[in-house]
Amino acid sequence: MGKLVANYFISLDGVVEAPDKWHFPYFNDEMGAAVGAGMQENTAFMMGRILYEEWSAYWTQAPGDDKTAAYFNNVPKYVVSSTLTDPTWSNTTVVPGDPARIREIVEKNDGNIGIAGSATLVRWLLAMDLLDELHLMIHPIAVGRGQRLFEDTPTHALRLVSTETFATGVLNTVYVPAKS
C-alpha cells in the first residue's frame, strides 16, 4: 500500500506560491539531496488541474536530457479534477474528487504518491483524512504575499516526526496527521 505525501517549499509566513521568486537563494546540495531522495520514493504523482496545465506545458517542452523532465514526463500522474476530460500528458489519469477513489489509488500503489503545488488539493486531502505525510522545507524568509498552504481551513492537528536544519537555515520537516 502506498502513501500520499505532500511536499512544499514554504516561507515562515506560510506562503507556498511562486517559490521560484524566493526559494533559490536557499537551495544547496543538502536540499538537492533531500528533494532527490523524496523523488526516488515516489512511484506516482498527484496534482490538481491548474498545476497539471502549468506543468504539462512546461515539462513536455523541456530538453530530452533533463532528468527532472524525464521523471515528470514518465511517472504515472493522477489529476484530481471535475473539469479536465482529455489529458494529453503521458501517463496521466484523471480522477474525480471522490475520497473512495483516492483511497483505492493509494491502496493499489506500491510507493509514495508525491504531491507538490496544488495547495487546494492538499487542504482537501487533509480535510478528508487522506494525506499521510506533509513534508515542509521551511525557508527563513517572510514573503508577505501569495497563496498560503493553510488559508481558510479548519484546524488540522499534525505531529512532527522528523526535522533537520540545512546550512542555509531551511528546516526540513515531516509531519503526519495526529490521530486523536
C-alpha positions as CSV (number, residue, x, y, z in Angstrom):
1,M,0.0,0.0,0.0
2,G,1.3,3.5,-0.9
3,K,1.2,6.8,0.9
4,L,0.1,10.3,-0.1
5,V,3.0,12.6,0.6
6,A,2.8,16.4,0.0
7,N,6.0,18.3,-0.4
8,Y,6.3,22.1,-0.2
9,F,8.9,24.9,-0.2
10,I,7.2,27.2,2.3
11,S,8.1,30.6,3.8
12,L,8.0,31.4,7.5
13,D,4.7,33.2,6.9
14,G,3.2,30.1,5.2
15,V,3.4,31.2,1.5
16,V,3.8,28.3,-1.0
17,E,3.0,30.3,-4.1
18,A,5.8,31.2,-6.6
19,P,8.7,29.7,-4.8
20,D,10.8,30.4,-7.9
21,K,10.7,34.0,-6.7
22,W,12.1,33.4,-3.2
23,H,13.4,29.8,-2.8
24,F,16.6,29.6,-4.9
25,P,18.9,31.6,-2.7
26,Y,18.4,28.8,-0.1
27,F,18.9,25.9,-2.4
28,N,22.1,23.9,-1.8
29,D,23.5,20.4,-2.1
30,E,21.8,19.3,1.2
31,M,18.4,20.4,-0.1
32,G,19.0,18.9,-3.5
33,A,19.8,15.6,-1.9
34,A,16.7,15.7,0.2
35,V,14.5,16.6,-2.8
36,G,16.1,13.9,-4.9
37,A,15.6,11.2,-2.2
38,G,12.0,12.1,-1.9
39,M,11.5,11.9,-5.6
40,Q,13.1,8.4,-5.6
41,E,10.5,7.2,-3.2
42,N,7.6,8.4,-5.4
43,T,6.1,5.8,-7.8
44,A,3.4,8.2,-8.9
45,F,2.4,11.9,-8.6
46,M,-0.9,13.6,-7.8
47,M,-1.9,17.1,-8.6
48,G,-4.9,19.4,-9.3
49,R,-5.9,20.6,-12.7
50,I,-4.2,24.0,-12.6
51,L,-0.8,22.5,-11.7
52,Y,-1.4,19.9,-14.4
53,E,-1.9,22.5,-17.0
54,E,1.1,24.5,-16.0
55,W,3.5,21.6,-15.6
56,S,2.4,19.6,-18.7
57,A,3.0,22.7,-20.8
58,Y,6.5,23.2,-19.2
59,W,7.8,19.6,-18.8
60,T,6.8,18.3,-22.1
61,Q,8.8,21.1,-23.8
62,A,11.9,20.6,-21.7
63,P,15.1,19.3,-23.3
64,G,15.2,15.5,-23.6
65,D,18.4,15.2,-21.5
66,D,16.7,17.0,-18.5
67,K,16.5,14.3,-15.7
68,T,13.7,16.1,-13.9
69,A,11.7,16.4,-17.1
70,A,12.2,12.7,-17.8
71,Y,10.9,11.9,-14.3
72,F,7.8,14.0,-14.6
73,N,7.1,13.0,-18.2
74,N,7.3,9.3,-17.4
75,V,5.9,8.9,-13.8
76,P,2.2,7.9,-13.5
77,K,0.2,11.1,-12.8
78,Y,-3.2,11.4,-11.2
79,V,-5.1,14.7,-11.7
80,V,-7.9,15.3,-9.3
81,S,-10.4,17.3,-11.4
82,S,-14.0,17.6,-12.3
83,T,-13.3,19.7,-15.4
84,L,-10.3,18.0,-17.1
85,T,-11.6,15.5,-19.6
86,D,-8.8,14.7,-22.1
87,P,-5.3,14.8,-20.6
88,T,-2.6,14.8,-23.2
89,W,0.5,14.4,-20.9
90,S,1.8,10.9,-21.0
91,N,0.8,8.5,-18.2
92,T,-2.0,10.8,-16.9
93,T,-5.2,9.6,-15.3
94,V,-8.0,12.0,-14.3
95,V,-9.8,11.1,-11.1
96,P,-12.8,12.7,-9.6
97,G,-12.6,14.3,-6.1
98,D,-14.0,11.2,-4.6
99,P,-12.3,10.0,-1.3
100,A,-13.1,6.4,-2.1
101,R,-11.4,6.6,-5.5
102,I,-8.3,8.3,-3.9
103,R,-8.1,5.6,-1.3
104,E,-8.3,3.0,-4.0
105,I,-5.4,4.6,-5.9
106,V,-3.3,4.8,-2.8
107,E,-4.0,1.2,-1.8
108,K,-3.0,-0.1,-5.3
109,N,0.2,1.9,-5.3
110,D,3.4,0.3,-4.0
111,G,5.3,3.5,-3.1
112,N,4.6,7.1,-2.3
113,I,2.3,9.2,-4.4
114,G,4.0,12.6,-4.3
115,I,2.2,15.9,-4.4
116,A,3.8,19.4,-4.9
117,G,2.0,22.6,-5.5
118,S,-1.8,22.1,-5.6
119,A,-2.4,23.6,-2.2
120,T,-6.2,23.4,-2.6
121,L,-5.9,19.7,-3.3
122,V,-3.7,19.2,-0.2
123,R,-6.2,21.1,2.0
124,W,-9.0,18.9,0.7
125,L,-6.9,15.7,1.3
126,L,-6.3,16.8,4.9
127,A,-10.0,17.6,5.4
128,M,-10.9,14.1,4.0
129,D,-8.3,12.4,6.2
130,L,-6.4,11.1,3.1
131,L,-3.0,12.8,3.4
132,D,-0.4,10.5,5.0
133,E,2.6,12.9,5.3
134,L,3.3,16.6,4.9
135,H,6.9,17.5,4.1
136,L,7.7,21.1,4.6
137,M,11.0,22.8,3.7
138,I,10.5,25.9,5.8
139,H,12.6,28.8,4.5
140,P,13.8,31.6,6.8
141,I,12.0,34.3,4.8
142,A,8.7,36.1,5.2
143,V,7.4,36.6,1.7
144,G,4.5,38.8,2.7
145,R,2.1,37.9,-0.1
146,G,0.9,34.9,-2.1
147,Q,-1.1,31.8,-1.5
148,R,-0.6,30.2,1.8
149,L,-0.8,26.5,2.4
150,F,-3.4,26.9,5.1
151,E,-5.9,29.6,4.0
152,D,-9.4,29.4,5.5
153,T,-9.0,25.9,6.7
154,P,-10.3,24.0,9.7
155,T,-7.9,23.1,12.4
156,H,-5.7,20.1,11.5
157,A,-3.6,18.6,14.3
158,L,-0.2,17.4,13.0
159,R,2.6,15.6,14.7
160,L,6.2,16.3,13.9
161,V,8.1,13.0,13.1
162,S,11.4,14.3,11.8
163,T,13.4,17.5,11.3
164,E,16.8,18.6,10.1
165,T,18.3,22.0,9.6
166,F,20.2,22.8,6.4
167,A,23.3,25.1,6.5
168,T,21.1,27.8,4.8
169,G,18.7,27.8,7.8
170,V,16.0,25.9,6.0
171,L,14.1,23.5,8.2
172,N,13.3,20.2,6.5
173,T,10.3,18.8,8.4
174,V,8.0,15.9,8.1
175,Y,4.5,15.9,9.8
176,V,1.8,13.3,9.9
177,P,-1.8,13.8,10.9
178,A,-2.2,13.5,14.6
179,K,-4.9,10.9,15.2
180,S,-7.0,11.6,18.3
